[in-house]
Amino acid sequence: MISSAFRSRNFLIYLSGNTVSLHGLWMYRVALAWFAWQLSGSELWVGIVAFTQFAPAVLFGPIFGVLADRFDRRATSILINSLSVVNMLLLGLLTSLGFIDIRVLVLLSLMQGILDGAHAPVRMSIVPNLVERGQLQSAIALTSVSFNLSRFIGPAIAGLVIAIWGVGTAFVINGVSYLTVIWAMLVVRLNPSSKPPVARKHPWTELVDGARYAFNHKGLRSPLIVAALGSVFGRGALEMLPVFADAVYRGGAAALAMLTSAIGGGAVLTGLILSRGTQWLTTGVLYIAISVSGLLVVGLGAIDTFQIALVVVACLGISLSLSGVGSQILIQTLVDDELRGRVSSFWGMIAFGGTALGSLTVGAAANTWGLQSAVIGTGILCLAIAIVASRSRIK
């Protein structure tokens, strides 16, 4: 039986700290993308900076997943978030003093990408240890609401902060916001696993076991495919929003903040719907959502009116959130706890790494054929692959 995760004190504490930190994260992402465009004026460099945020999840994600299953998740989370504080304060200081260029920005963005990649499987593994099993689907959905609410509010705050104090201040605020996660992890109590501890094998053997389990499990395969399509073709295209905001809509940082907030608003709506129950959620629904996302990406590339673009990206927030959060709900419901960190790392590797690959590819294509043509092609590919994958599943 599904019950609300709001009944869990531990979850409420974690959700509060995490929500504050996520607002800082979205301020950082908007500021980072805008600063990359300001420093370089190049779609390719914008794509490279986006790539550095997510690529570590691809290169090191499975290793991070093994570590999440082997070490204390609370201590690991505190350590990673502490290092993030230091990295963000350094980036803010260098930016404010003017001691930075696009290459230094890429380096520090890559460092933060590594830290975020390491924390992703830890974060996804902690939530199931905060609530009872009947509250798990509600907890995942509410965590999504928190994430996307911050995506709605954070960029608006970022636009204001950038306009008044500059991007350096936005980076510093993000660094300070990580302290709220550290506080939450010091306060909460994690539920012990319901299964007896298993004997640890060599890390490489555990990694292979996790990969075999994730990709041979019929219930997990389709959600992972949908997550890959959404991240590569959907999120990858959305990483070009700084270029759309400035070069197509001529709206600058304010337009970028509004577009990013529109995505978050749509995603919040999806999260609220999922938090009320997921009995209707199937892999078929996920494939429909990702197909609609492909059509919307085509629309994003085809239009040049800002007001219409706001509606399109809000709808993309709904469809991409349904496919992304929906796939995570199905996975977390099915996976065994002793393998949760590794399977979560594969989901993160696909979701975040796909965004890195997509943003780099779309950025390179836009540099060659033009932004709008590249985005239209991305949407067509997403739709075509989703249709083929869905038919293969039925057969």
C-alpha positions as CSV (number, residue, x, y, z in Angstrom):
1,M,0.0,0.0,0.0
2,I,1.3,3.5,-1.0
3,S,1.4,6.1,1.8
4,S,2.8,9.6,1.9
5,A,6.5,10.1,2.6
6,F,5.6,13.3,4.5
7,R,4.8,11.1,7.5
8,S,8.6,10.3,7.8
9,R,10.5,12.8,10.0
10,N,13.8,11.7,8.5
11,F,12.5,12.3,5.0
12,L,11.2,15.7,5.8
13,I,14.6,16.8,7.3
14,Y,16.4,15.4,4.2
15,L,14.0,17.0,1.8
16,S,14.3,20.4,3.5
17,G,18.1,20.4,3.3
18,N,18.2,19.0,-0.2
19,T,15.6,21.5,-1.5
20,V,17.7,24.5,-0.4
21,S,20.8,23.0,-2.0
22,L,18.9,22.3,-5.2
23,H,18.0,25.9,-5.5
24,G,21.7,26.7,-5.3
25,L,22.4,24.0,-7.9
26,W,20.0,25.5,-10.4
27,M,21.4,29.0,-9.8
28,Y,24.8,27.5,-10.6
29,R,23.7,25.7,-13.8
30,V,22.1,28.9,-15.2
31,A,25.1,31.0,-14.2
32,L,27.5,28.5,-15.6
33,A,25.8,28.2,-19.0
34,W,25.4,31.9,-19.3
35,F,29.1,32.6,-18.2
36,A,30.3,30.0,-20.7
37,W,28.4,31.8,-23.5
38,Q,29.7,35.2,-22.3
39,L,33.3,34.1,-22.2
40,S,33.4,32.2,-25.5
41,G,30.5,33.3,-27.7
42,S,30.6,29.7,-29.1
43,E,27.9,27.0,-29.2
44,L,30.7,24.4,-29.0
45,W,32.2,25.8,-25.8
46,V,28.7,25.9,-24.3
47,G,28.3,22.3,-25.2
48,I,31.7,21.4,-23.8
49,V,30.9,23.1,-20.4
50,A,27.6,21.2,-20.3
51,F,29.6,18.0,-21.2
52,T,31.9,18.5,-18.2
53,Q,29.0,18.6,-15.8
54,F,27.7,15.2,-16.8
55,A,30.5,13.2,-18.4
56,P,32.0,12.0,-15.1
57,A,28.8,10.1,-14.5
58,V,29.5,8.1,-17.7
59,L,33.2,7.6,-17.1
60,F,33.2,6.8,-13.4
61,G,29.5,6.2,-12.6
62,P,29.7,2.4,-12.2
63,I,32.8,2.8,-9.9
64,F,30.9,5.4,-7.9
65,G,28.0,2.9,-7.6
66,V,30.3,0.2,-6.2
67,L,31.6,2.7,-3.6
68,A,28.1,3.7,-2.7
69,D,27.3,0.1,-1.9
70,R,30.6,-0.5,0.0
71,F,30.9,2.6,2.2
72,D,28.7,4.4,4.7
73,R,26.4,6.5,2.6
74,R,26.0,9.2,5.3
75,A,29.7,9.8,5.6
76,T,30.2,9.7,1.9
77,S,27.5,12.3,1.3
78,I,29.0,14.6,3.9
79,L,32.5,14.3,2.4
80,I,31.4,14.9,-1.2
81,N,29.2,17.9,-0.3
82,S,32.1,19.4,1.8
83,L,34.4,19.2,-1.2
84,S,31.6,20.8,-3.4
85,V,31.6,23.8,-1.0
86,V,35.3,24.3,-1.5
87,N,35.1,24.0,-5.3
88,M,32.2,26.4,-5.6
89,L,33.8,29.0,-3.3
90,L,37.0,28.8,-5.4
91,L,35.0,29.3,-8.6
92,G,33.1,32.2,-7.2
93,L,36.3,33.9,-6.0
94,L,38.2,33.5,-9.3
95,T,35.2,34.8,-11.2
96,S,34.7,37.8,-9.0
97,L,38.4,38.7,-9.2
98,G,38.4,38.3,-13.0
99,F,41.1,35.5,-12.8
100,I,39.3,33.1,-15.1
101,D,38.9,32.2,-18.8
102,I,36.9,29.6,-20.6
103,R,39.5,26.9,-20.0
104,V,39.7,27.5,-16.2
105,L,35.9,27.5,-16.2
106,V,35.9,24.1,-18.0
107,L,38.3,22.7,-15.4
108,L,36.4,23.8,-12.4
109,S,33.1,22.7,-14.0
110,L,34.7,19.3,-14.6
111,M,35.7,19.1,-10.9
112,Q,32.1,19.8,-9.9
113,G,30.9,17.3,-12.4
114,I,33.1,14.6,-10.8
115,L,31.7,15.4,-7.4
116,D,28.1,15.5,-8.6
117,G,28.7,12.2,-10.4
118,A,30.1,10.6,-7.2
119,H,27.2,11.8,-5.2
120,A,24.4,10.8,-7.6
121,P,24.3,7.0,-6.6
122,V,24.7,7.9,-3.0
123,R,21.8,10.4,-3.1
124,M,19.5,8.0,-4.9
125,S,20.4,5.2,-2.5
126,I,19.8,7.3,0.6
127,V,16.2,8.1,-0.1
128,P,15.0,4.4,0.2
129,N,16.8,4.2,3.5
130,L,14.8,7.2,4.9
131,V,11.3,5.8,4.5
132,E,9.3,2.6,4.8
133,R,8.8,0.6,1.6
134,G,5.2,1.7,1.2
135,Q,6.4,5.3,1.2
136,L,9.1,4.8,-1.4
137,Q,7.2,5.8,-4.5
138,S,5.9,8.9,-2.8
139,A,9.4,9.8,-1.6
140,I,10.9,9.5,-5.1
141,A,8.0,11.6,-6.6
142,L,8.3,14.2,-3.9
143,T,12.1,14.4,-4.4
144,S,11.3,15.0,-8.0
145,V,8.9,17.8,-7.1
146,S,11.6,19.4,-4.9
147,F,14.2,19.1,-7.8
148,N,11.9,20.6,-10.3
149,L,10.5,23.3,-8.0
150,S,14.0,24.4,-7.5
151,R,14.4,24.3,-11.3
152,F,11.4,26.7,-11.5
153,I,12.5,29.1,-8.7
154,G,16.3,28.8,-8.8
155,P,16.8,30.2,-12.4
156,A,14.6,33.2,-11.5
157,I,16.8,33.9,-8.5
158,A,19.8,33.3,-10.7
159,G,18.6,35.9,-13.2
160,L,18.2,38.5,-10.4
161,V,21.5,37.7,-8.8
162,I,23.4,37.8,-12.0
163,A,21.8,41.1,-13.0
164,I,22.6,42.8,-9.7
165,W,25.8,41.1,-8.4
166,G,27.2,39.0,-11.2
167,V,27.8,35.3,-11.9
168,G,30.5,35.0,-9.2
169,T,27.9,35.6,-6.5
170,A,25.7,32.9,-7.9
171,F,28.6,30.4,-7.7
172,V,29.2,31.4,-4.0
173,I,25.6,31.0,-3.1
174,N,25.6,27.5,-4.5
175,G,28.7,26.7,-2.5
176,V,27.0,27.9,0.7
177,S,23.8,25.9,-0.1
178,Y,25.6,22.6,0.1
179,L,25.9,23.2,3.9
180,T,22.2,22.4,4.2
181,V,22.7,18.9,2.8
182,I,25.6,18.4,5.2
183,W,23.3,19.5,8.1
184,A,20.5,17.1,7.0
185,M,22.9,14.2,6.8
186,L,24.2,14.9,10.3
187,V,20.6,14.9,11.7
188,V,18.7,12.0,9.9
189,R,18.8,8.4,10.9
190,L,19.0,5.9,8.0
191,N,17.0,2.7,8.2
192,P,19.1,-0.5,8.1
193,S,18.7,-2.9,5.2
194,S,16.0,-5.5,5.7
195,K,18.4,-8.1,4.3
196,P,21.5,-9.5,6.0
197,P,24.8,-8.1,4.9
198,V,26.4,-9.9,2.0
199,A,30.1,-10.9,1.8
200,R,32.0,-8.3,-0.2
201,K,33.7,-9.4,-3.4
202,H,36.5,-7.7,-5.4
203,P,35.2,-4.2,-6.6
204,W,35.5,-5.2,-10.3
205,T,33.5,-8.4,-9.6
206,E,30.8,-6.3,-7.9
207,L,30.7,-3.9,-10.8
208,V,30.2,-6.7,-13.3
209,D,27.5,-8.3,-11.1
210,G,25.7,-5.0,-10.9
211,A,25.9,-4.5,-14.7
212,R,24.7,-8.0,-15.4
213,Y,21.8,-7.6,-13.0
214,A,20.7,-4.2,-14.4
215,F,20.8,-5.0,-18.0
216,N,19.5,-8.6,-17.8
217,H,16.6,-7.7,-15.6
218,K,13.6,-7.4,-17.9
219,G,11.8,-5.0,-15.7
220,L,14.8,-2.6,-15.6
221,R,15.8,-2.7,-19.2
222,S,13.0,-0.5,-20.7
223,P,13.2,2.2,-18.1
224,L,17.0,2.4,-18.7
225,I,16.4,2.8,-22.5
226,V,13.8,5.5,-21.9
227,A,16.2,7.3,-19.6
228,A,18.9,7.2,-22.2
229,L,16.6,8.7,-24.9
230,G,15.4,11.5,-22.7
231,S,18.9,12.5,-21.6
232,V,20.7,12.3,-25.0
233,F,18.0,13.8,-27.2
234,G,15.8,15.8,-24.7
235,R,18.1,17.2,-22.1
236,G,21.0,17.4,-24.6
237,A,18.9,19.8,-26.7
238,L,17.8,21.8,-23.7
239,E,21.5,22.5,-22.8
240,M,21.5,24.8,-25.8
241,L,18.9,27.2,-24.2
242,P,21.6,29.8,-23.4
243,V,22.2,30.1,-27.2
244,F,18.4,30.2,-27.9
245,A,17.9,32.9,-25.3
246,D,20.6,35.2,-26.7
247,A,21.0,34.4,-30.4
248,V,17.4,33.4,-31.3
249,Y,15.1,35.3,-28.9
250,R,17.5,38.2,-28.1
251,G,16.5,38.1,-24.5
252,G,19.8,37.5,-22.7
253,A,20.1,36.1,-19.2
254,A,16.5,37.0,-18.2
255,A,15.1,35.0,-21.1
256,L,17.3,32.0,-20.2
257,A,16.0,32.2,-16.6
258,M,12.4,32.2,-17.8
259,L,12.9,29.3,-20.2
260,T,14.6,27.2,-17.5
261,S,11.9,28.1,-15.0
262,A,9.2,27.1,-17.5
263,I,10.8,23.6,-17.8
264,G,10.8,23.4,-14.0
265,G,7.2,24.4,-13.8
266,G,6.1,21.7,-16.1
267,A,8.2,19.1,-14.3
268,V,6.7,20.1,-10.9
269,L,3.3,19.4,-12.3
270,T,4.4,15.9,-13.3
271,G,6.0,15.3,-9.9
272,L,2.8,16.3,-8.1
273,I,0.8,13.9,-10.2
274,L,3.3,11.0,-9.6
275,S,3.3,11.7,-5.8
276,R,-0.5,11.0,-5.7
277,G,-0.1,7.4,-7.0
278,T,1.7,5.5,-9.8
279,Q,-0.6,2.5,-10.4
280,W,-1.0,3.7,-14.0
281,L,2.8,4.0,-14.6
282,T,4.1,1.4,-17.1
283,T,6.9,1.2,-19.6
284,G,4.3,1.9,-22.3
285,V,3.5,5.2,-20.7
286,L,7.3,6.0,-20.6
287,Y,7.6,5.3,-24.3
288,I,4.7,7.6,-25.1
289,A,6.2,10.3,-23.0
290,I,9.6,10.1,-24.7
291,S,8.0,10.1,-28.1
292,V,6.1,13.3,-27.3
293,S,9.4,14.7,-26.1
294,G,10.9,14.1,-29.5
295,L,8.0,16.0,-31.2
296,L,8.4,18.9,-28.8
297,V,12.2,19.1,-29.4
298,V,11.4,19.4,-33.1
299,G,9.0,22.2,-32.3
300,L,11.6,24.0,-30.2
301,G,14.0,24.0,-33.1
302,A,11.4,25.1,-35.6
303,I,10.0,28.2,-33.8
304,D,11.7,31.5,-33.2
305,T,9.0,33.2,-31.1
306,F,9.9,33.5,-27.4
307,Q,6.4,33.2,-26.0
308,I,5.7,30.0,-28.0
309,A,9.1,28.6,-26.9
310,L,8.0,29.1,-23.2
311,V,5.0,26.9,-23.8
312,V,7.0,24.3,-25.7
313,V,9.7,24.0,-23.0
314,A,7.1,23.8,-20.3
315,C,5.5,20.9,-22.1
316,L,9.0,19.4,-22.4
317,G,9.4,19.7,-18.7
318,I,6.2,17.6,-18.3
319,S,7.1,14.9,-20.8
320,L,10.8,14.6,-19.9
321,S,10.0,14.5,-16.2
322,L,7.4,11.8,-16.7
323,S,9.9,9.6,-18.6
324,G,12.9,10.4,-16.3
325,V,11.2,10.3,-12.9
326,G,8.9,7.5,-14.0
327,S,11.9,5.3,-15.1
328,Q,13.5,6.0,-11.7
329,I,10.4,5.0,-9.8
330,L,10.1,1.7,-11.7
331,I,13.7,1.0,-11.1
332,Q,13.9,1.8,-7.4
333,T,10.7,-0.2,-6.8
334,L,12.2,-3.3,-8.4
335,V,15.9,-3.3,-7.4
336,D,17.4,-5.2,-4.5
337,D,18.8,-3.0,-1.8
338,E,22.3,-4.6,-1.8
339,L,22.5,-3.6,-5.5
340,R,20.8,-0.3,-5.2
341,G,23.9,1.8,-5.4
342,R,25.2,0.1,-8.5
343,V,21.9,0.1,-10.4
344,S,21.4,3.7,-9.4
345,S,24.8,4.5,-10.8
346,F,23.9,2.9,-14.1
347,W,20.7,5.0,-14.2
348,G,22.8,8.1,-13.4
349,M,25.5,7.1,-15.9
350,I,22.8,7.0,-18.6
351,A,20.7,10.0,-17.5
352,F,23.6,12.4,-16.8
353,G,26.1,11.0,-19.2
354,G,23.5,11.0,-21.9
355,T,23.0,14.7,-21.3
356,A,26.7,15.2,-21.6
357,L,26.9,13.3,-24.9
358,G,23.8,15.0,-26.2
359,S,24.9,18.5,-25.3
360,L,28.3,18.0,-26.9
361,T,26.8,16.5,-30.1
362,V,24.1,19.1,-30.4
363,G,26.7,21.9,-29.8
364,A,29.1,20.5,-32.4
365,A,26.2,20.0,-34.9
366,A,24.9,23.6,-34.2
367,N,28.4,24.9,-34.8
368,T,28.4,23.2,-38.3
369,W,24.8,23.4,-39.5
370,G,23.2,26.0,-37.3
371,L,21.4,25.7,-34.0
372,Q,17.8,25.3,-35.1
373,S,18.6,22.6,-37.8
374,A,20.6,20.7,-35.2
375,V,17.8,20.7,-32.7
376,I,15.2,19.7,-35.2
377,G,17.4,16.7,-36.3
378,T,17.8,15.8,-32.6
379,G,14.0,15.6,-32.1
380,I,13.5,13.5,-35.2
381,L,16.1,11.0,-34.0
382,C,14.5,10.8,-30.6
383,L,11.1,10.1,-32.0
384,A,12.4,7.5,-34.5
385,I,14.4,5.5,-31.9
386,A,11.6,5.6,-29.4
387,I,9.1,4.1,-31.9
388,V,11.6,1.4,-32.9
389,A,12.4,0.6,-29.2
390,S,8.8,0.5,-28.2
391,R,7.9,-1.9,-31.1
392,S,10.8,-4.2,-30.2
393,R,9.6,-4.3,-26.6
394,I,6.1,-5.4,-27.7
395,K,7.5,-8.1,-30.0
